[in-house]
Structures are given as structure tokens and as C-alpha cells.
């Protein structure tokens, strides 16, 4: 028996001794699959929940629009840091330990959010949230693929969008209709994270631990040769869709306020909800469409949706804005799903968490960096509409590059 097996047996015996697993059965593979999918949903819901609350925080603490984008940027940097350091850890010590401690960390983070009294407190909470999310997303993504490669690929694409949509709309509704808006949503999420941490204890390990856990903490990109070309092809789509999601998450409420001439936290959350929900629906409905075709449709939908949205912002038409947002959301879902389905099936089981880490590094860089730049432009020139146009132009250029790349790649290569 090797040292890893002995450590695992000792861990299980310790848990039984403490009464945590005494007399309990392990979760079935199906239950474990849905538990891990729910972890992704909850973690991403937690990341989007503050979006409808930003106008409240701004009114209470008086910070500028660039502070909102910096909060997004800090979160993205924290996610990237965790991905680079701990993204491959679950390939060595197993999925369960990583998910358990990440869920506990998220529960503690909700307490920090709820008790924040200034901008510094909010930033600390976002850093903690980013670290926990970064540690978990690669582990849970790889865990889903361990249990079911086909459904896992689908879940890895649809769960983030469902979580983002859920967090934005639920937080918006709580702000509009329930008391203590800056506390209640975090209390609800905190309870969910604790329950998920407990459930993870009863989940069977889906991968065999192997040596090299400490070495895996050294930041490096894991890109097997089989996935390099597909990732290069998918990069413009990944960057475009996540940059758009970041823009809606950080500056969506400000755009709504500009169009309506007033403050509406609910509509600010609704904009992000429409984008993510239409993306999730697209992933589900197009799951049998070939990956290359999905990326093509995603790029086309991005071009059309972003163009309509910018026209709506210029004319201050809220109805047209949500139509354009829903079409752009189709591009978000199809583009991200097509990218995942192009890349992940080519990664071996031992490389899945590392490859997913690289995908999310690209995604979170795209979500964080352009949004911070956009916030700086808004503060410098004071024109959120002009900034939105420039941001939209960047997204449309990336979508066009993706279409050109897909068209130039020979069909037999795509197959």
C-alpha cells in the first residue's frame, strides 16, 4: 500500500471516528454529478450576486464607477492566482478535499460580504471569493468529466451561465422586494455553501490520487499538444464572450441608469440575467450541434446582439436593449460551449483539471482586464455610452476574427 492510500484510509477513518460518516452511504455517481454541478452554479451565483447591489454600495460609500470595475478586476486576479497555483491540485490529491475546503471558504466569504462596512471590506470579500472559486472550478469541472464525459462537457458549459443568471436575478429581486438587501442574499448563499461542503464528505473520490501534489502548486500552464491548436482557435470566442459578461456584470447597472435616467437595481441584475440565461438555454438546446458550428453561430450571434444593444443604448430604448442582450447571450452560450467541446474531449483524464485551468485563465483575464480599462475610460471621459461603443467594437472584432479562423480551418482538421 503506498503513502497516498494510507493517507486516504487514515482520513476516512478519522472522519468515521468523528461521526461524520458513521452509518452513512456514499453518494451515487448520479447524485455526486448533480452535487458538483450545483457547486459550480452556487459559486458563480455568488460571483454575480453583488452586481445589483453596486448602486446601493455606491450610494452608501460614495465610490466611483472605476471602483466597481476594480472590484471585478481584483476578483478576476484572485481567480487566476488560485487557478495557477491550485488548478492542478485535484489531479493529485483528489476532487473531494479541494471542493470541501473551497465550499467552506465560500461560506466564510459570505460572512465577510455581509459585514463589510466600506469599499476595502468589499474588496477583501471579492479576493476571498475569487481564491475559493479558482480553486474549485478546475476540480469540479474535472470531476464532472470523471463521472460522465458527455454530460460533464455539457454541464461545464451550462452550469456557469445558470449560476451567473441565478445570482444576478435573485439578488436583484431581493434588493427590490425584501429587507436587508446587502445581508440577506449572502446569508442564503452561505447556508447553501455549508450544505454543499457537508454533502461533499459523502461523495466518493472520482480520481486516483498520485504523487506530485506539492510540485503541482508551482504555477505553470498545462497544455498537451493535442489541445493547443483547438485552444488557439477558440481563444477569440472565449475572450469575446467573457469580456462581454464582465462588462454586463460591472457596468450593466450604470448603462440601465443612463437609459432610464434613474436607479434600478432590479433591471441592472436583469440585464446580466438575460445575458446568462439565454446563454444557458442555448447550450442546452444546441448540445447536439457540432462544436465548430456552435462556435460559428456563437460568433455570428455576438456580432448581431452587440450591434443591436449598442443601437439601443444610443436611442435609450430599454426594450431593444434587452432584445440585443438576449441575442448576445445566445452568442455567449454557443461560443463558450463550442469552445469547451472543441478542447476538453482531447484532454486525457490526468490533464483535465490543468487544461480547464488554462481555459478559465483565458476567460477570467478576458472578464477582468477589459472591464477595468472600461472603468478608467468612464472616469476619465465621463461617458459610459461612448465607452460601451468602444467595448462593443472590441467584442465584434474578436467575433469576426473567430469567424475568419473557423472559415480558414479545413473541415477535416475541424473533425
Secondary structure as UniProt FT lines:
FT   HELIX           3..17
FT   TURN            18..19
FT   TURN            22..23
FT   HELIX           29..49
FT   HELIX           50..53
FT   HELIX           54..61
FT   HELIX           65..86
FT   TURN            87..89
FT   HELIX           90..93
FT   HELIX           95..115
FT   HELIX           119..147
FT   HELIX           149..177
FT   HELIX           181..201
FT   HELIX           213..216
FT   HELIX           225..260
FT   HELIX           265..285
FT   TURN            286..288
FT   HELIX           291..315
FT   HELIX           318..343
FT   HELIX           344..346
FT   HELIX           349..351
FT   HELIX           352..381
FT   HELIX           384..408
FT   HELIX           411..414
//
